[in-house]
Amino acid sequence: HGEALPTALELASVIAERSPAAVRATKCLVYAAAVQPDEADAWWTVNAKVLKEILTGPDAAEGAAAFAERRPPVW
């Protein structure tokens, strides 16, 4: 009782710290799985495309650099 808003705000804060590209990709994959629950092949195709975009994008490079330099990433 009364914990939904504080919990939602805490979760939103955690999500806001993540790579915007990774958050968008996650939303895309969740949507694809929800829309096509019986089409596993289609989902895996979307997953492979999204994963390639994330791993070759600028956020991946920034995340790795920030980790190596022990600093927060600048998305």
C-alpha positions in Angstrom: 0.0 0.0 0.0 1.3 3.4 -1.0 4.6 1.9 -2.4 3.8 2.0 -6.1 4.9 5.5 -6.8 8.1 5.5 -4.9 9.0 2.1 -6.4 8.2 3.3 -9.9 10.3 6.5 -9.4 13.2 4.4 -8.2 12.9 2.1 -11.2 12.7 5.1 -13.5 15.8 6.5 -12.0 17.7 3.3 -12.7 16.5 3.1 -16.3 17.4 6.8 -16.8 21.0 6.0 -16.0 21.2 3.4 -18.7 22.2 3.9 -22.3 19.3 5.5 -24.2 20.0 3.2 -27.2 19.9 0.1 -24.9 16.6 1.2 -23.3 15.1 1.7 -26.8 16.4 -1.7 -27.9 14.9 -3.3 -24.8 11.5 -1.7 -25.5 11.7 -2.9 -29.1 12.4 -6.5 -28.1 9.7 -6.6 -25.4 7.2 -5.2 -27.9 8.3 -7.7 -30.6 7.9 -10.6 -28.1 4.5 -9.4 -27.0 3.1 -8.8 -30.6 4.5 -12.0 -32.0 4.6 -14.5 -29.1 4.2 -17.5 -31.3 6.7 -16.5 -33.9 10.0 -17.2 -32.3 12.0 -17.1 -35.6 10.8 -13.5 -36.2 11.7 -12.5 -32.6 15.2 -13.9 -33.0 15.6 -12.0 -36.2 14.6 -8.8 -34.5 16.9 -9.6 -31.6 19.9 -10.2 -33.8 19.3 -6.9 -35.7 18.9 -4.9 -32.5 21.9 -6.5 -30.8 24.1 -5.7 -33.8 23.0 -2.1 -33.7 23.7 -1.8 -30.0 27.1 -3.5 -30.0 28.3 -1.4 -32.9 26.8 1.9 -31.8 28.4 4.8 -30.0 26.8 3.9 -26.6 28.7 0.6 -26.6 32.0 2.4 -27.1 31.2 5.0 -24.4 30.1 2.3 -22.0 33.3 0.4 -22.5 35.5 3.6 -22.2 33.7 4.7 -19.1 34.1 1.3 -17.5 37.8 1.3 -18.4 38.3 4.8 -17.1 36.2 4.1 -14.0 33.8 7.0 -14.6 30.1 7.3 -15.3 29.2 7.1 -18.9 28.1 10.2 -20.8 25.3 9.2 -23.0 
